[in-house]
Amino acid sequence: MHQLDATFAALSDPTRRAILARLSEGEASVMELAEPFAMSQPSISKHLKVLEKAGLISRGRDAQRRPCRLEVKPLTEATEWLERYRKIWEDNFQRLDALLGALKAEKRSNESEQ
């Protein structure tokens, strides 16, 4: 559960979500990731550390460059966790739809009898 907590904590920030969206297009350097934001490189680096600690990104070595890349496993685990609850709510809504349909049919039946 600790991994899931770290994933959702990292995803709670819009800057980190934007960084992940950018990395979904391919690896990028810190400078490339900082480009669209009005913040310093150290600020972006702090966001990257949170993402890295949560396992959502990894950093490689390419000579002087340390490209960041998206790691799928934590997002897959979060999606699976959310999917279980989506299924529960979907089942609940289907039961509610069936109940409302039965109540409407009963109401129409009662109105036609009058």
Residue pairs with C-beta under 8 A, 6 or more apart in sequence:
3 54
3 55
3 74
3 77
4 77
4 78
4 81
6 53
6 54
6 55
6 74
7 54
7 55
7 56
7 74
7 75
7 77
7 78
8 78
9 50
9 54
10 16
10 50
10 51
10 53
10 54
10 56
11 17
11 20
11 56
11 78
13 47
13 50
15 37
15 39
15 47
16 47
16 50
16 51
18 36
18 37
19 33
19 44
19 47
19 48
19 51
19 57
20 51
20 56
20 57
20 70
22 28
22 32
22 33
22 36
23 33
23 57
23 68
23 69
23 70
24 70
26 69
27 60
27 67
27 68
27 69
28 67
28 68
29 65
29 66
29 67
29 68
30 41
30 44
30 45
30 48
30 66
30 68
31 41
33 44
33 48
33 68
34 40
34 41
34 44
37 43
37 44
48 57
48 59
48 68
51 57
52 58
52 59
54 74
55 71
55 73
55 74
56 70
56 71
56 74
56 75
57 68
57 69
57 70
57 71
58 68
58 69
58 71
59 66
59 67
59 68
59 69
60 66
60 67
60 69
